Structure formats: C-alpha cells, structure tokens
Amino acid sequence: MSKDRTIFKIDWISVVIFFALVFFGWLSIYSTTFEDPNQSILNLSTLYGKQLLWILLSMVIILFVLSIESKFYERFSSVIYILSLLSLLGLLFFGKTINGQTAWYSFGSFSIQPAEFAKAAVALAIAKYLSELNVDLKKLKYQFSTLLIILLPIGLILLQPDAGSALVFFSFFIAIYREGLPGFYIWFGLLAIILFALVLLIGSTITAIVTACIVIGVMFFLKKQKKKVFPVFIVSILSIGFILSVNFIYTNILKPHQKERFEVLVNLEENKRGSGYNLYQSIVAIGSGGLTGKGFLEGYSKQGGFVPEQHTDYIFTSIAEEWGFIGSSIVIFLFIAFLLRILFLAERQKKPFSRIYGYGVFGIFFIHFFINLGMVLGLVPTIGIPLPLFSYGGSGLWGFTILVFIFLKLDADRQKLGS
Amino acid sequence: MRKLFPYLLLSFTAIIFLARLVYLQIFEDKYSDISEKQSAKAIYDYPQRGYIFDRNGVLLAGNQPSYDVMLVPGDLEPFDTLAFAELLNIEKDQLLKKIRQAKHYSWRKPSVVTAQLTKSEYASLQENMYKFKGFYIQKRSLRDYQMDIGANFLGYIAEVNNRDINRDPYYQSGELIGRQGVEQYYEEELRGVRGVKYIQRDKFNNELQSYKNGQSDTLPEKGKDLSLTIDANLQAYGKKLMKDKRGGIVALEPKTGEILALISEPTYPPSYLVGRKRSRNFTKLWYDTITRPLYNRALQAQYPPGSPFKVLTGLIALQEGVVNTNTSINCYGGYRYGRGKILGCHAHSNPIRMISGIAHSCNAYFSSLYLKTIDKYETPQEGMDNWNKHVESFGLGKYLGYDLPVGRKGFIPDADYYNRAYKYPTYKWYSSATISNGIGQGEVLTTPIQLANMTAAIANRGWYVRPHILKAVNGNPIQDTTYTRKQFTTIDKKHFDPIIQGMHEVYKYGTAKWVQVPDIEIGGKTGTAENKKVIDGKVIQLEDHSICVAFAPIDDPKIAIAVFIEHGYWGSRYAARIASLMIEKYIKGKITRTDLEDWLLENSPKEKYEKIDFMVKNDSILENLNFNE
C-alpha cells in the first residue's frame, strides 16, 4: 500500500499531542540547560542543541517506522525481541559504564541505551504471544510463559544495574490483565503496595488492627448476604502475615540507600540536607512556582542549580517553577489526554495483536508518567526513570517515538489487518 | 472491569497529582520564601553613624572604618582551620567555638567570627579570604573620638547581644548598637538605616546577578548628626579641675534646661571602649569596684544634699506664710529639740532672719522654719504631704526625665513613709522626728543633676525646663515640648527674691566669700553631706562630702551649677572653688584667678580616698556584697 494512505489514516490527534509534549519537553530542556543567550539553539555543544538534533532525527525514525509494512511488526516480533535481549546481554561485554550503570553502547561522543528500545520490543513480543489463539491466561502454564517474556529483559537490565528501567516492564501487567489474567494477581499486588505504604506511614500494629477491623466488617456483611466468607478470611490471614513481615523486609532485605528513599518521603524536613536534599529542592522549586510561575528562564531554584538532574529526571520541577500551577497542570492534562487517546485507539483495534500492543504502549507510558511525577512531587520513593518526551536523552526519545509510532502505524492499518 | 481498570488508574493518578500541585503551589506559601532565601543573599551596606557635636559645633565623636570577619554556616566548606585561626590571630579552639555558636544561631544569617580588625590585619586577610568559603569581611564604622571627654554621657557602641536581637528584629548578629549615654538614648537617630542589596546565587554560593533586578534593594540612610547642649570647653575644664577627685559636676543653662557640662570622675577616655580591646577594657572598668569609673556620679549618686536644701525650706516657709523675711529667730549656737538633742550651728550674730540665715546657713533657723511649715497643719501627716508636694515640684524625689538612659529618683519622704517607719497608727510621730529634713539631712536624698535643676528653678524664680542633652538633630533645633516647656514650681515668684539675695550674700560675706568672681554676681549655697559606710559590720562615719550649688549672674542667670566632691569635707573647700571657676570659665571664657585654679590642680582628698579604699578593700563582709551594687 502506498504511504499516502497511511498518512491520511494515521490518528492525527495522537500525533498533535505527541509533538506538543515533545515541544514543551524541548523548551524545558532549553530552560534548564541554557547558559548563554547568544548561542544558537542548534549549537551542538549545548544539551538543548543536541536534543533538538535528536528530535529532528526522530522525524526520520517516524517516517521509517511508518513506511514499514504493519504485518512486519507482528511477524518479526520474536526476532525483534530476541535481538533486543541480545543487545541487553551485549552490554555486559561491550557496554560503557556511566555513574555505575553499564547501560550504554558508546560510539564516539554518541551513546545509545538499549533498554529504552527493549520496551517496544517486549511490547511486541507480549502482543504476539498473547494474541496466539491457544494462549489461555487462566492457565498457570501460559501465565508462566508470559511472565518469562517480561522477566528475561528485567533480569538483564537488573544486571546493569538499573532498577528503575527494570520496574517499568511490570507495566505490561495492565495489558496482560486486559487479556484475561485472573484479577486476584492485580488486586493482591495493589493490596500489598497499599499495606506496605500504610505500615511505613502508621506502623505495623495500627495497620494490622485497621485491616482486621475492615476484614471483620466485610465478613459480617457477607454473612448477612449469605455469601462465602472463607476467601476473605484467607486474604485477611495473608494480609496480616504480610503486614507483620514488612518490618522484616524493610530492615533486612532493603539496602540502606533504598530505605532512605522511604524515610525521606515520610520525614522530608528532617532529611532536607542529607538524603532528602534532591526531593526537598524539588518540592521547594515546585512549591515556589505558585499559580503562574516565575516566568520562562526565570526560575531561581533552577538558575542556582539547586535541583539536581534537572534536565533529566527532575525536569518537571523547571516547568512547575517557571510556569506555575497553570503550566504544570496543562502538562499533566496533555499526558492524560495522550494516554486516554492511546486507550481509545487500543480498544478500537479489531486485531488482538494491535490491541495488546496498544495496551503495552499505554502501560509503559503510564508507568513512566506516574513514577516520575510521583517521585518529583514526593508521593513515590525516588526511582530514577525519565519523564517521557521531556527528559533529556536521545535513546529515551527515540525509544518512545518508535513505541508510539509502531502503534499508530498498526492503528492506521487496522482495517487492512482486520480483514 | 478489565477495560475500566486503566481508566481508574488514570483518574486516580490525575486527581492525586493535581491535588498535590494545588497544595504545593497554591495553598502552601513557605516554599516561595525558602526558594527566595536560599537563592538570594543579602549584602548589607552600613551607613556611617551620625556625628556628635557639642553646642558650638566642636566634634566629639566621629567615625573610623573597621572590618569584621563574618560567617554564614550554611556556606561552609571544609577548610584549614589552623591556618585560618592564625590569619585571624586567634586560637584554633576559639575559632571552632565561634563556628559552633554561629551554627547554633542560624545557618543562613551571618555571625561575627572576629570583630573590628585593624586596617593592617584586614589587608593581609583580604588576600586569603577566597580560600575560606562561608567567611567574608564586612566593613563597618567605629567611633573615633576627638577629645578625651564625655565618656559618661556619650556612651559607647558595642555588638548587639541576643537580647537586643530578640527585642528589635532590625538587628542581626554582629551589628553595632549604642550602649549608655547619648549613643544608647539616640540609637535610632544615630545609626541611620542600613542598605541591603540582594544578589541571586547558585547552590555553590556563586553570585549570579542582581536578585529580581534589584527591586527589593534599599539604599543606606546616613545616621543623623546630633548637636549636644554640652559646651566642650567647659566640660574639659571641669574635668581638669576634678583632677584626683571623685564626684560630679552638672552645669545647666537655667532658661533652657540645656546641660552645659556633665562631669563624673573618675572616668575613662571614650576611646578606651572602641574596637577589639573594648570588651577587655570594659571588663576592667566593670570590676573596678573601688573607683567605679562606669558609675555616672553626676546622674546616679544619691546623697543628703545638706545646706543647699535650706533654701527650699526657706521658700516653702515663705509660700506657706509661716514666716516672713523679717521674722527673727533666736539661735543659741544650735537648735534644741526632744530630750537634750541639739542641732549644732555655725557662729553668727543672733537673732537671725531669712537672708542672713541663708548666708550663715543657720541650722536653728531652718529647723524652726521646717517645724512651723509642718505644724501649720492639723496633723503631721498633712503637713508632711504638703511639704513633699512643694519639694517635688523642684524635680526632687522623682526621675527628672532627661534624655540619658541612667538616673536615680533620689528620695523625698512623705507621710506614708513615716507612717510605715513608725508603725502608725499604733505609734504616733510628730514633726520634730523628721526635723533633719529641714536642713537637707536625714531621709532626703538628691542626685547632683537634681540639685543643679533645683538651682536653675531658683535662678529662674519659680520654673525650670527639664534638663536635656540634645540640642539639635542635623542642625535643626529639637521641637519636643518635653524639653522646651516650662515646669512651674509651687512657689510664687515673689518669694524668690529674698532667697536669691540670701544666696548672693553667701558670696558676699558667707561661706563662699573667698571664691567670689570679680564682676560676676553669683548666688549659691555650700554644703556638707554626712555619709556613712558599713565596714566590717560597723557603721562608720566617713569624711563629709563637699557640696556647692550656684548660679550666675543673679539677675540674668546663664549658668546654674551643682558640684559635689566625695569626702571633700567643707562645701567651701573643693565644691565652691570648682563652682566658682566653672562659672567664670563659662561666662568670661577665661580664668583670672589662676592661683585658685592651681590650688585645685594641686589639692585633692587623695589621702582620704586611699584610707577609705584601704578599709573597703580589706573589709571581709563588703567584698561579698559589692558586686550587686
């Protein structure tokens, strides 16, 4: 089919939001890395100049992604997955170590981070596997194989080690759940997270008492309705057991620097000079933005370099400081709109492969958005993952571009694929 | 549910994030302040302290530059403490202690590490400052005194302490504040307002640019120059005459209440409390409990005034109409009262009247006048309170309200006081029990400035203007009615003439006839004040204090003066001589009687002081008590 048809059918709403995010992202990078107003914006010795180059190159990538036959992605998904795993494995031998992480292949002054591209590869592999007719997620065997597809790259990435990037792959559970994974996996996971947070916040005893009260209430209610009480009882026993083991996990399994990340959340003021410095400065920069912000390029937390990693993980702080509540809520709405659009597109796919891939895109994008902003706002423990399309970095930008535009290509060709 | 799940996740996330943003950015204000504080640093520009001039424009206190080493603990980086301590010329431990104290005070606000470096210390330090992050040098100005006079009314300047900072948030650690005297009383006028320049900085404390384009910056306002009412020449002359003596002199201009001279000896040169040696020197002065140089005798010393008080007794008696100027009273060498008690008297003709009574300072005459005044009323209580009201109208027994930070009320007894003392109504008391009041002994206590003010009120024939030391601010005469309004006494004008005539005759043939000044008509009164001290648990009667009050010329008074010399014996021995020379110096501008001047420079009650000091020093009991004084 000719390229023209694809371009007409492509979902322009997604494309517009995508480029709006890219544009605001670049402005923020410009603001955080700009030093000399006389420099050209294309000066490659500056970070914003480089990022602009990555953005321009990503256009080429988009054209390339869109020009490939959509059948190719489905058919070659396993190959792409295996190549991706090999690229991660190769890091152990040929990778370049920066800040203690062997996460890059280096070509002169130019480095590439394969984990960013693995996200699209795993999404393709999951979509391919789950769309096989015989795969039934109710069965333990298939559950296990699916988990393996995710755990392989996670394992390789943990070897770098890059816990943040590894965590991202758990977002595929959203897609897997959509395709029929029994709900209790998700609910147990969420319950465990909530209980863990509660124990850290209010202590294990109170959490246990609160949980017990809720369980007794629910059981009493179920008994009146003449429903089965036994499963609830099992869950409550498990919960209480989990609550009591949180302290053990916390003190014996977590490493000191990981523990600090929780302590900082609970007691920021006390840790503001030590382990909590980054988060404290992040909160101060955001909070000082007020309703309308201090104006583009005018943030003095930013100018003074008080917030660390501001052009990468903490880039949202410069938006919040300089554009205030108005600017930061616009950015949040853009992300939400983009994610809603992806969901909408995914649900309208006729082919399960496209739908599952769409959910994978949603999951990856969502978890980055949730964890990065949650961390910057002091709601989630510090986990170093970038804000998609905003944080500085070529690999990240290209990884997301490929991830999203494969889906847009699949969506543009949905009639064809479905027939 | 499976399709709904991502939507639930999304809406939950959106709500949480937006709520958190609303809280951080809209409801919580503190982050703006924190952000501003950490990214702006204030650079202070201290204005020059106002100059202090005398009434004729003679500069008493100017300024000299000084340099302080300051520390902002939040900006500290590890440094070679030993090298820095050597540069500062202090012990390493002392430096570490200063750093600890600074951290305790504030992480962001500057604290002083070493104050008031000399110019040469500053020069060698300046070159090395860049090695010590967190420290910087702050320029300030210090006092520079042109003349060795006036420490007792000028005061000094010192670093603010924590109490000052808590009381007035204007001050920050290391800033200077006036203490004592004019420096304290007129601190706000003298200090001006410091300017501040905010500089935006990064987290390494590098300066980036002017903060917010300098919209919160302020310019320093120079301190105001004060002109005092003091006459520097007269002040210096008085100080010269006080050589080796202890006591105080207060000279006022009767018409205006302006303080022409305020001398307290022993004192210290004002430059003694400037710069780094200030605190060591201050400690020395503070612990000198024998000569007490910090004790402002002109304002704080309280004594029974003795004979000068008799003129008030006379005035009150005339006002109450219990005598007239022709009433004559017999004096048989003393006044007998009670059972065989007697108030001794000087030799003079008999009987005696008002004018000669004053000239001869007759105890019998004034005791009798006093009793008549009190006994005019039905009860001694009424009489006592009436007398008290008259006396207090001369500014005695209460704070005078002058513009200097120290003073004493003195004491003028009233009916309440005697009721309590005699446990009335269980026991009764009568006027004769209080008879010493009539001749300025007994319970009556006054300070030299109160006596000078009383003299001014007599010179003015019935009114005074509250004594004050500030004449003009930046050349503009003061407008404050506190120091321009006349305060009237309760005595009618007509009663003053005979009293003044009596005081004039003191100089004609009375106790002060040897210290007349040619061509100047003086009115005055000498006196001696008994004083006692408890030494080794026993009350010991010490040598009397020598006292003199005087004013001149009697028809158009230009100066009223009170002089008192501790343990100077007769009023005429030291006090009257000094008063006479001061009057001549002020009115004529020169001294004709150099023999008198020479006598004063050569003579002093030095041996008396040595004797008393020796007794005090060796007193086992007083040693423990003296600190509280």
Boltz contact constraints between the chains, C-beta under 6 A:
constraints:
  - contact:
      token1: [A, 174]
      token2: [B, 6]
      max_distance: 6.0
  - contact:
      token1: [A, 178]
      token2: [B, 2]
      max_distance: 6.0
  - contact:
      token1: [A, 284]
      token2: [B, 31]
      max_distance: 6.0
  - contact:
      token1: [A, 284]
      token2: [B, 34]
      max_distance: 6.0
  - contact:
      token1: [A, 284]
      token2: [B, 35]
      max_distance: 6.0
  - contact:
      token1: [A, 286]
      token2: [B, 24]
      max_distance: 6.0
  - contact:
      token1: [A, 287]
      token2: [B, 24]
      max_distance: 6.0
  - contact:
      token1: [A, 287]
      token2: [B, 28]
      max_distance: 6.0
  - contact:
      token1: [A, 287]
      token2: [B, 31]
      max_distance: 6.0
  - contact:
      token1: [A, 288]
      token2: [B, 31]
      max_distance: 6.0
  - contact:
      token1: [A, 288]
      token2: [B, 32]
      max_distance: 6.0
  - contact:
      token1: [A, 288]
      token2: [B, 35]
      max_distance: 6.0
  - contact:
      token1: [A, 289]
      token2: [B, 25]
      max_distance: 6.0
  - contact:
      token1: [A, 290]
      token2: [B, 25]
      max_distance: 6.0
  - contact:
      token1: [A, 291]
      token2: [B, 26]
      max_distance: 6.0
  - contact:
      token1: [A, 300]
      token2: [B, 39]
      max_distance: 6.0
  - contact:
      token1: [A, 300]
      token2: [B, 200]
      max_distance: 6.0
  - contact:
      token1: [A, 301]
      token2: [B, 35]
      max_distance: 6.0
  - contact:
      token1: [A, 304]
      token2: [B, 39]
      max_distance: 6.0
  - contact:
      token1: [A, 304]
      token2: [B, 202]
      max_distance: 6.0
  - contact:
      token1: [A, 304]
      token2: [B, 203]
      max_distance: 6.0
  - contact:
      token1: [A, 305]
      token2: [B, 202]
      max_distance: 6.0
  - contact:
      token1: [A, 305]
      token2: [B, 203]
      max_distance: 6.0
  - contact:
      token1: [A, 306]
      token2: [B, 203]
      max_distance: 6.0
  - contact:
      token1: [A, 325]
      token2: [B, 21]
      max_distance: 6.0
  - contact:
      token1: [A, 325]
      token2: [B, 25]
      max_distance: 6.0
  - contact:
      token1: [A, 325]
      token2: [B, 26]
      max_distance: 6.0
  - contact:
      token1: [A, 328]
      token2: [B, 21]
      max_distance: 6.0
  - contact:
      token1: [A, 332]
      token2: [B, 17]
      max_distance: 6.0
  - contact:
      token1: [A, 336]
      token2: [B, 14]
      max_distance: 6.0
  - contact:
      token1: [A, 339]
      token2: [B, 10]
      max_distance: 6.0
  - contact:
      token1: [A, 343]
      token2: [B, 6]
      max_distance: 6.0
  - contact:
      token1: [A, 370]
      token2: [B, 13]
      max_distance: 6.0
  - contact:
      token1: [A, 373]
      token2: [B, 17]
      max_distance: 6.0
  - contact:
      token1: [A, 377]
      token2: [B, 20]
      max_distance: 6.0
